[in-house]
Amino acid sequence: MKGTDQLPKSIRKAIRYIKQDAPEQKLLEIQGLVNKSIEERMAKSEVGCK
């Protein structure tokens, strides 16, 4: 992925973990958490803009 240098260190570490070490079961758990967090954040942004 281009531009990972511009992301926070914690995100870069998480991406590295996902690519290299995470077992499949953890991948599904991580995916759910990330998707839910993004959706919640986007919902807050939409409410704040109206």
Secondary structure as the mmCIF struct_conf table of DSSP 4:
data_model
#
loop_
_struct_conf.conf_type_id
_struct_conf.id
_struct_conf.beg_label_comp_id
_struct_conf.beg_label_asym_id
_struct_conf.beg_label_seq_id
_struct_conf.end_label_comp_id
_struct_conf.end_label_asym_id
_struct_conf.end_label_seq_id
TURN_TY1_P TURN_TY1_P1 LYS A 2 GLY A 3
HELX_RH_3T_P HELX_RH_3T_P1 THR A 4 GLN A 6
BEND BEND1 LEU A 7 LEU A 7
HELX_RH_AL_P HELX_RH_AL_P1 LYS A 9 GLN A 20
TURN_TY1_P TURN_TY1_P2 ASP A 21 ASP A 21
HELX_RH_AL_P HELX_RH_AL_P2 GLU A 24 CYS A 49
#
